[in-house]
Amino acid sequence: MNYLSLENITKTYGEKVLFDNLSLQVTKGQKIALIAKNGSGKSTLLRVVGGMEGVEGENAKVWMNKSIRSAFLEQEPEFSDRHNLLEATLDSDDPQLSAVRKYRLALLHPDDEQALQLALQDLDALKAWDMEAKVQEILFRLNLSDFEKPVSLLSGGQKKRVALARILLSEPEFIILDEPTNHLDLEMVEWLEDYLKKGNITLLMVTHDRYFLERVCNQIIELDLGKLYKYSGNYADYLEKKALRIETEGAEWEKNKKLLQRELAWVKRSPQARTTKAKSRVDAFFDLKDKVGKNRVETEMQIDIKGQRMGKKVLELHNVSKAFDKKIILDGFSYKFKPMERVGIVGPNGVGKTTFINLLTSNIRPDSGKVILGENTVFGYYTQDGMQWVEDKRVIDVIQDIAEYIPLEKGLKLSATQLLERFLFSRKQQQVYVSQLSGGEKRRLYLLSIIMKNPNFLILDEPTNDLDILTLNVLEDFLMEFPGCVIMVSHDRYFMDKIVDHLFVLEGDGQCIDFNGDYSEYRQLAKEKLQILKREEKVVAQQSKEVVQKPSLITFEQRKEINKVEKEISKLEEKKKQITNAFDDPLLTPEKIQTLSKELNDISQLIEEKELHWLSLNG
């Protein structure tokens, strides 16, 4: 079944052509990822698909199958300011979700027994308990618990998670996702990965998470110079097939280049191209010139900046503790950084990863202990909220305001213009105002502004957000060769695995574990430990069962007491069943519900006491 069809789509902004005469089809079961360089128009194309942007061209056509349920996750979702977190998450016309919403809002105000009773009746009538269980799981997995917090007070990351939860709960057949893994911690990303792998979901998404591309997608399409290139398979298949395409294009480009040189020589010596044959040859020359001019060049950032010399003492933490009210971030943590270390910081959202970084840089003071910075240590701190540009400044001015040049190896210098070129900003684009850059291009400029200060200790807080795969590859190469320390927080598992030597694992309650390995090794070990724990629990449960069943020498008096207790337990179980059934009466008053609840609680406690007595008699 066809879900989406784009035909002859063109989109331009001024002189910039994002895509030209583009066509695409999405059919049931496809899981398609759209990748491209920053500023190429990925998000714009998704907004065209979602009906939020118009298109150009007489024959342009955008068709979406109206018989299926579809949903679109934007990078910056919007909500009604009148809603709280729970209302925004469960904002739906679906009867079951509406019933769950009514029930969960009633739970927030348990004193209103009538509202809770009506909500319970709706859940039963609509058989919505399975949906309630799904809501519970998704809210838990995405760490959405502050239900009464107004939407207007939520962070950008919280809003993104609320929007994602709302989409997953609506159970669409076709989902369009723009950077779904941004603002998720690593365990959330892994859970979402497993969720989206389900065969009944069709996807069209923009993501730069390469493990996500590898494990979820069955087709990758690349938007390159306004055209789409399609690759069946996952990320590994894409890399292999793209390399083959580039090789083929390179051979074709060399052939066209030679033809162009011959034609150029002919056009230069030709008179005014008087004959029909000459005119056709001139036309062919300009067609060929245009074809060669459009050849895609894979420019890479080549960064060989000379870092400042590090001293023997880099950075030391001595018995550092930090807490906010009752929330403990660190409790007596000590560590001495060594030159050239590569450390990743992992832990669930809200555990204090950014606070940990701010303790290192002394932006936050510890409650106790000391943070000692080496004399020659110079931080370069890339923060999530650090991009505070003057929007009417040109790109070149932003960098030149920091420094005119930076030192390279062997006594060479690199000017701001040259460095920008190595960061994929052409001479023409350097004259563009910051306000005209895409989100990814602004991130790339921000990263460049950090490196321009020539630090020897890089601290990177989610540096991969919004960066394209080409930029990520080259940034990884740079960090692996960087002549200093690197410490990072990132939800990009692929990026983390390539860079870090060991991890600081923040486990909560002030505990920080130093794990010698990369993120994938840590997760594999954690899964193995969990499996061992489950097996041990199963063995203990089985042994307990065998102990209970094991025959023992019991006296006649004990046997009489056992029979008596068993009869009492049977009568209590029957009474418990009657009370439970009484809750089904739709005419129950709040007072009666309260009375039955107390009776049920009393009987349950009595049954537990009798069962413990029975176990002791059989011991």
N, C-alpha and C positions, 0 to 999 in steps of 0.2 A: 504493500500500500504506500502511495506517495503522500508524504507529510508536508513537504515544502518544495516550491519550485521558484527559482529566480531565473529570469531570462533577460539578457541584454541590459544589465544594470550598469549605470555609470554614475559616478559621484565625484564632484570637484569642489575645491575651496579656492576661489581665485584662480591662480595659475596652476595650483597643485592638483594633480589628478590622483585620487585615491584608488579608484578602480574604473576600468573602461570596458564596456560591453561584456560584463561578467555574467556567467550562468552557473547555476548550482541546483542540484536536486538532493533531497534527503528522503530516504525511504525507511519504512518501519524496521527497527532492529539495528540501524546504524548508530555507531557511537563515534562521531566525527569531532576532531579537534582542529581548530583554525589557528595557525601560527604565522607570524610575520615579524618583521622588524618594528620597533617602536615608531609610531607616527605613520604607519602604512595604511591604517584604516580598519583594523580588526574590530574595535568596539563600534565604529560607525556602521560596519557591515551587519553586526548583530542588531544594532538599533534599527536598521532598515528592515531586517527580518521580523523584528518585533513591532513594526509599524510606527516607530517613534521618529523616523527620519524619512524624508521623501527621496525620490530618485530622479535621475535625468535620463533623457533619451526617448524618442518617439515610440520605439518598440519595447520599452522597458516594462517588465511585468513581475509583480511579486504576488505569489499565490500561496496561501496557507490553508491547509485542510481544516475546515470548520467543524467537521464531525468528530474530531479528537480533542482531548484536553491538553492544552499546552501552557507553559509557564516560562517567564523570562526573569533571570536573576541579573540585575544591573550591578555595576561596580559600586554605585552610591545609591542604594534604594531609598525611597521616600515613604513616610508614613504620616498618618494623621496625628497631630500633636495632642489631640484629645485622648488618645489611647495610652494605656500602660503597656508594659512588655507582653503580658499574657494576652491582652485584647488584640494587640498587633499580630502576635503569632497565630492566634486562632481566629483571625478575621476571615470568615468564609461563609458562603451561602449554603454549603453542604450541611444537610440536617444533622448528621452524626457529629461533625466538628462543632456545629453550633451547640449541640447538647453537651459535648465535652467542655466547651468554653463556659457554658452556664454552670456546670458542675464544679469546675475548677475555681471560678469566681466565687461560688458559694462556699467552697472550702476555705477561702481567704477570710470569710466572715462566719465562723461556726456558730456564733450566737443567734444568727437568723436561721432557726431550725426549719421554718416553713420553706424558705428558699432552697435549703439543702434537700428537703424531702421531695420537692417538685423536680429538682435537678436529677435526683436518683430515679424518679418515676420516668423522666424523659429518656435517660440512659437505658433503662430496662425496655421501654416501649420501642425504641429505635434499635435495640440490640447493638448498642454503641460501645460496649465494654472493650472489644478488641481495638477500636479506635482510641479509646482512652489509654490502653496499654501502649499503643504506638506513639501517642503524644508524650507519654511518660518517658519512653526510650529516647525519642529525638530531643526532648528538652534536656535530658540528662547528658546525652552524647555531645550536645553543642553548648553545654554549660550555661543554660538559660534558667536561672532560678530566682532572680529578683523580680518576681512577677508584677509587683505593684509599682515598680519604678517607671516614671513617665518616659515615653519615647523621646521626648525633647532632651532628656538628660543622658541618653545612651551614647556611648562612643561610636565612632564609625565602624569599628570591628563588631560591636554588639548588634548594631543595626544590620550588618551584613549577615550575621548568624541568625537573627530573627527572620530576615527575608528568606534565607535558605531553609529554615525550619518550616516556614509557612508554605513554601513551594513543595517540599517533600511530603508534607501532610495532606496537600491537595491531590496527591497521587496522579500527577499528569502523565500522559503517554509520551509526550515530547517536551523535553526541557532544554532551554537555551541558557547557557551559563557563561557569564563574563568574569573570569578569574575567581572560580568558586573556592579555591584553597587559601586565598588571602584572608588574614585575620583568624585562621584556624590554627590551633596548636597541632603538634605532630600526631597525637593519638586521634584527634578529630579528623585529620586528613586521611589517616588509615581507615577509619570507620566509614567515611564518605566514599572512599575508593571501593570498599567492599559493597557498599549500598548501590552505587551506580553501575557496578558490574552485572547487576541483575539483567537477565535477557529481555524482560518486558519493557525496559526503558530505552527510548531513543534520545540521543544527545547531539547537540551542536554546541560546542563550547570553545572559549578561548582560555588557555592555560599555558603556563611556562613550567609547570611541575612535571619534570621528565619521567619520574616514576609513575605519575598519574597517566601520562601519555602511553607509557609502556604497558601498564596493567589494565587500563580501562578501554582505550580506544581501539577500534578496528579499521579506522581510516584517518589519515591526516591530510589536510589540505593546506597549502602554503600560499599566502597572498604575497606576490613578489612583483614589483613594478607594475601594479595594477591588474595583474593576471593571476588566475588560480592554477596551481599545479596539484594534482591529486595523487596520493600514494596509499595503496591498500596496505593494511597491517598496522602494527604498533610503531613505537618510536624507533626501535632497532631497525625495523623494515624501512622506515622513512630515511634514516641515515644512509643505509645501503643504497636505496633507490635514488636518493638525491645526489649522492656522489657519482653515480652512473650518469645521471642527467647532466651534471656540471661537466663531466668529462666529454660527453657527446656535444654539449653546447660549445665547449672550448674548441673542439675540432672544427665545428661549423663556423665559429666566429673567426678562427684563423683563416679559413677558406674565404669567408666574406671579406676579411680585411685585405687579402691579396687582390681579390676582384675589385675592391674599392680603390686600391692604389692604382691599378691599371686604368680604371674608368676615370679617376681623377686626372691622370696624365692626359687621357684623350680629351676630356672636357676643357682642360686648360689650353690645349693647342687647337681645339676646334674653332672654326669661325663662328658665325652667329647661329649655328645649328639650323641651317636653312632647310635641309631636306626632311621629309617625313621620317626617313630611317634615322636621321640624326636626332630628331626630336624624341623618338621613342627611346633612343639610347640615353639621352639626357634625363628623361623620366626615370629610366631604370637606374641611373646613377643616384638620383635623389632617394628612390625607394631603398636602394642598398645602403646609402649613407644613414638613413633613418634606422634601418635594421641593425647595423653595426653600432650605432650610437646608443641603442637601447640594450645592448648586451649587459647582462647583470654582472656586476663585479662584487665579489665577496670581500669587502674591506674589513680588516680586523684591527682592533686596537692593539698596538704593539707598545707595551709600556716597559721601559727599562730605566725607571727613575732610581737615582741613587739615594737610599735612605740615610737618615742621620745616624751616626755611630751610637751604639748602645753601650752603657757602662756595665760593670759586673752586677750591680744592683739594678733590677728592672722595676719590679713592683712587688711589694710584700704585704700580706695581710696577717696580722697577729691577733688571734683570739677575738675575731670580729663578731659582734652580735647586733641585730637590728630587728625591731618589732614595731608594728603600728597597732596600738591598743592590744588586743589579745592575739593578733595575727603575727606569728613569729616568722621572719624571713630567713635570718641566719642566727645560729646559736653556737658561738665559740669557734668560728671557722678560721683556719690558718692555712696559708699557702704562699710559696715563693715562686714567682714566675721566672722562667729562664729564657734567654734570648732565642728567638725563632720558634717559640711555642705556637701551636695552632689548637685552640680550645673552643669547643661548642658548649653552649648552655642550653639544657633542655629541661622541660617540666611543663605541667599543665598551665593553661591560661590562669592568671591571677595568683600564681605561686610566688611571684616576685622576681622574675628574670630581669626586667628593666631596672628594678630597684637594686639588684645585685650589681648591674653595670654602673649605676649611678654612685654606688659605694666605692667602686674601683676608681672612678674619676673624681671623687670627693664632691660631686654635686649634691650628695646626701651624706650627712655625717653619721657614723655608727653610734649606737647607744653605749657601746663599750668596745675596747680593743683599739688597734691602730692600723691605719693604712699608710704605708710608707712608699713614696714615689722616688725612683732613682733620679739622680741629678740630670742625666742625659735623656731621660724618657720623655717623648713628645707624643701626646695622644692625637689621633685622628678619629673623631667620634661621629659616626653616621647614625643619626637617630630617626625614628619613625616620623617624628613631627618636626624635623629640622629644616624642611624646605620652606624658608620664609624669604621669598625673592621680592625684589622690586619689579613688578610685572612689566613696566614700561622701559626696562633696561634691555639692551642687546646682549646676546649670549657672550660675545667677546668681551664686553665691558664687565660682566659678572666675574669672569676669570682674571682679567687684568687688574681688577680692584684688589685681588688677593696677591698676585705677583705677576711681573712681566715675564719671568722665566723661572725654571727650576733646574737644578744640576742633574746631569746624567753621569754615567760611568765614564772613566777615562778623561775627565775634565771637560766634557762637552756640556752644552746648555740646550734646553728645549724651550722655545718661546710659547706663549699662551696660545697663539694661533696654531702652531704645530701640534701642541698637545690636544687641542680641540679636534683637529683633524684625525688624530689617532683615536679619539673617542667618537669617531663617526660623525662629527659635525663638519660638513664641508665649508669651504670659504663663504659660499653663498648663505648657508644656514647660520653661520656665525653672526651674520648681520640681522638675523630675525630677532624679534622681541620675545622675551621669556613667555609672555602671555599667549603666544602663538604655538608653543610647544605642546606636545601630547604629554600625558601623565608619565609615561615611560621615559620620554626624552628629558623631562624635568628631573627625574630620578638619576638619569645618567649624568646630567650636568651637576647635580648635587654631589654625586660620587666623585666627579672630577674636581670639584671645589675642595673636597676633603684631601684628595691626593696632592693637590697643588700646594698645600701647606707643608708638604714633605715630612709627614710624621714617621715615627719608627715603631709605634704601637697602635694598630688599628682596632677600633671597637665598632662592630657592625651590628646594629639592631634591625633585623628584617631587611637586609640590603637587597634581596632578590625581588621584592614586590614590584610588579609592573615592568620588570626588565625583560627584554626579548631574549630568546635562546642564544643568539649570536653574542650578545653582550655578556650573558651569563658565562658562556664558554671562555671568553677572553678574560673576564674578571677572575674566573677560577685559575686560569694560567698565571695571571698576575699575582694572585694571593699565594700560589704555591711557590713563586719565585721571590716574593716580597722579603726584603732583608730585615725583618723585624718580627714582632709578635702580632698575632691575630686572635681576637676573641670575638665570638659571634653568637647571636640568637637568630635562628632561621627556621621557618616551617618547611623549607625546601630540603627534603631528605637527600636528594641527589647531590645538591650543592654541599651539604654538610659532610656527606660521605667522602667527597673528593678532597675536602680541605683539612678537616680536623684530625688531630692525632689522638686526642682524648676528650672526654666530656665531663662537665660539672653537671650532675643530675640533681636538681632541686626537687626533693620528695615531699616538701611541706613540713610544718612544725620545726623549721629551722635546720633541717637535715640537708646537707649537701655532700653527695658521694662523688668521688673522683673515679670515673670509669675509664680504664685503659683500652680504648677502641673507638670505632666510629659509631654512628647512630644505628645503622642496620645491624651491627654486631650486638649492640646494646638491646635492641628490640628482640632479636632472636633469642638472646639469653633470657630476657624477661619472659618471653613466651614459653621457653623450656622450663623455667622455674615454676610458672603457673601450672603447666601440665603436670609436673612432678607433685606440686601441692595438691592438685585435684586427685591424682592417683593415691596419694597418701591419705587424703580424707576418705576416699572410697574404701581403702584397706581398713582404716580405723572403724568406719561404719559397719563393714562386714564382720570385723572381729567382735564388735559390740553385739552384733546380732547373734553371732555364734555363742558368745558368752551367755546371752539371755536364753538361747535355745538348749544349751548344754544341760543334760540331766544331772540332778544332784540328789543327795540323800535328804529327803524331807520327812519330818515326823507326821503322825496322823493329825495332831492338833494344827500343825502348820498347813496341811492340806485342806482342812476344814476352813481355816481363815482365808486361804487363797480362793476357794470357791465362793466364799461370802463376798470377798472384795470384787471378784469378777462379776457377780450378779449386781452388785451396787454400781459398778462402772457401766454395765449394760443399761440399767434403768436411767442413769444420768445421761448417757448418750441419747437415749430415746427422748428424754425431756429436752435436751439441747436441740434435737432435730425439730421438735414441736415449736420451740421458741423461734428458731430460724425461719420456719415456714410462716410463722405469724407476721413476719416483716413484709410478706407479700400482700397483705391486706391494704388496698388503696385508701381505706377510710381511717387508717391509723392517725390518732392525734399526736402532736409533739410530746404530750405528757406520757402517752402509752409507749411511744418509741423509747423515751428515756427509761421507763420502767422495765421494758423488755431488754434493753441494752444492759441494765444493771444485773438483771437475772441471768442473762447469757454470760456475762463476765464472771459472776459468782459460780455458776455451774462449771464453766471452763476451768476455773481455779480448783474446784473440788475434784474434777476428773483428774487433773494433773497430780493432785495430792494422792488420790487413790492409786494412780498408775505407779507413782514412786513407791508407795507402800507395797504394791504387788511385786515390783522389781526387787525390793529388799527381801521379801518372803521367798522369792525364787533364787536369791543369791546363794 
